[in-house]
Amino acid sequence: MSAAPVSAAPVSAAWPLLGRRLRLAVLGGGTGSFIGPIHRAAARLDDRFEIIAGVLSSDPARGEEAARALAIRHYPDFAALVAGEPSLDAVAIMTPNDRHHAECLAAIEAGLHVICDKPLANSVAEAAEIATAVRRTMTVFCLTHAYAGYPMIRQARAMVGAGAIGAVRAIQVEYIQAGMSSRVEDGAITRKLAWKLSAERSGPSLVLGDIGTHAFHLARFVSGLACVGLSADLGAIVPGRTVDDYCAMFLRFAGGVPGTLLVSQALAGTENAITLRVFGDDGHIEWQHATSNYLTLALQGKPVQRLARGDADLLAPAARLVRIARGHPEGLTEAFANLYRDAAELIAARLTSHPVDPLALDFPTAEDGLEGMKFVDAALRSRADGGGWVTFDEAAA
């Protein structure tokens, strides 16, 4: 490995000083939810959060039934939850996208720390309002771009930052799925699908809000570069579809670094396929979700290396997230749990006035969510201009 390891010396963390679990409430993620059980399992995995209450459905009867099954206290709405749970530390939000803005602001104003599912909001203006509130109140805010919680993504970020591949020359990222490759609109419409197919609820571009923001965040997170402009081919490839299911774009990052991004929910035969490549002067790194426990390092003129989660010489940002030995795979739930663990460390630091472990500060925040909405907005403006180049400054205006 050509990058010098980041010091793995023990760091005095705030978490052990707190002496108790953090008290967490959940909004959304009730019966039939895909993401709700993952959030709840992730919150509990390191025994740093105790889920004590929730608003699990907009239907009070469904919410009460779900809360009973989870053995937590049920409330009909967020105001009632805050009034009934004065000892809460944090809230996890996994409701439909159109509710994130109001719920995040309400939680921040109630003095709660926030863990929110992506996307942050449905517009740049909404996202900016949340980010401003977070800065003003010093709220701990974690946005669950879960792929940033994989150890080998942290390894890739650390290696690029340490110059392992030289100066970044180009970035490629893709995220493709098959779930909407057929006309799902013509079948049974579930509650989840109903809001996904509604632009008023899911946002102005389904594919970009759902998975495009993930791909965009990965490119920024690992390369360490801000995106300054893009040109997008955005729309639907399934005939008759009225929501976006495909986007291919050219990106321009700081320093003139070019990039490409491909995302689709309608490419038949794929399995949540994510690939990230970052190319530098001296070689490149590659990460694939299908083999998420591994990272490829290919330096020019040298043998290709396959680094693994659990290797003895991983850099400190990755090594701290390894739970079990190499050869025993970890996956999405553990990646979510790593974000919850990072957030717990910073919350504990705030509550104890103890310095935070600096390695816990790499989780996505409201600022990342704001950048994600600028990305979506820029793509929409590019489409309106026939695929022309749009700068982020123009998109955010």
Secondary structure, 3 states (H helix, E strand, C coil): CCCCCCCCCCCCCCHHHHCCCEEEEEEECCCCCCHHHHHHHHHHHCCCEEEEEEECCCCHHHHHHHHHHHCCEECCCHHHHHHHCCCCCEEEEECCHHHHHHHHHHHHHCCCEEEECCCCCCCHHHHHHHHHHHHHHCCCEEECCHHHHCHHHHHHHHHHHCCCCCCEEEEEEEEECCCCCCCHHHCCCCHHHHHHCCHHHHCCCHHHHHHHHHHHHHHHHHHCCCEEEEEEEEECCCCCCCCCCEEEEEEEEHHHEEEEEEEECCCCCCCCEEEEEEEECCEEEEEEHHHCCEEEEEECCCCCEEEECCCCCCCHHHHCCCCCCCCCCCCHHHHHHHHHHHHHHHHHHHHHCCCCCHHHCCCCCHHHHHHHHHHHHHHHHHHHCCCCCEEHHHHHC
